[in-house]
């Protein structure tokens, strides 16, 4: 997978070219030589997003029952009570 680099000025002038390039790989958009944004195709974005799971889904996984959680309340610094 190749990547394309274009300036923000080039991107603003020809967004269609950026979209075509994004189908071949990520498009790095720079502003004054610094990376400012990365344009991905919708397909690549969905692949990246699909790998992300919610913590509730992970905890609902049957193997999560085998994980030991040691949760203790911190007692070193009592909180001030405000009435």
N, C-alpha and C positions, 0 to 999 in steps of 0.2 A: 504494500500500500504506500503510495507516494503522498507527499504533502506539498501544498502550494503555499507560497507566501505572497501576500499582496499588501500594499499600503492601504490605510483607511481612505485615502483619496481615490485610489483605484477601485476600491470596493464601492464607494459612494457613486462613482462614475459608471461602473458596469457590474451591478449586483447579479445580473444574469450569468455573467462569466464566472462569478464566485460560486453560484449555485451549481453550475456545470462542473466546476473543479471539485466541489464537495462530493459529487457522486464518485469521484476517483480516489478521494482521501481527504483528510482534514485540511482546511484552509486557514492558515495563520494570518491574522490581520494585525498589522503593526501600525503604531502611531509614533512618529519621530524615532523609528528604530526599535521601539520597545513593543513587545507582544501585548496586544490589547484584548484580542478576542480570538476564538477558534470557532469556525463554522463547520458543522458536521451535517451529513445527510440525515434525513429522518430515520432511515434504516439503522445507521450507526448509532444514533442517539437512542433508539429503542433498545438496541443491544446493550448499551451501557446502562440504561435505566432498568432493564430487566434483571440485572445482577443484584440490584439493590433490594434488600428485603426490610420489612418493618420489624422492629423488635418484638412486637406482639406475635408476628408470624413465627419468628425464631423460637420464642418461648412456648408456643403451642406445639412445636415439633416434639414428637414423643421422646427423642433422645435427650431433650432438655431436662427431663425429669431426673436424669443421672448427674446433672451438674449441681455441685454444692455451692450455695450462696451463704457466705458469712456476713450478715448485715448486723452491725452493732451501732447503736446510737452513740454519738460522741458525747462524753460526759466531762471532758476537760474544760470546756468553755460553756458554763450555763448561760442561757439566754436571759436577758433582762425582761421582766414582765412589765408591760405598760398597761395601766388601767385607764 
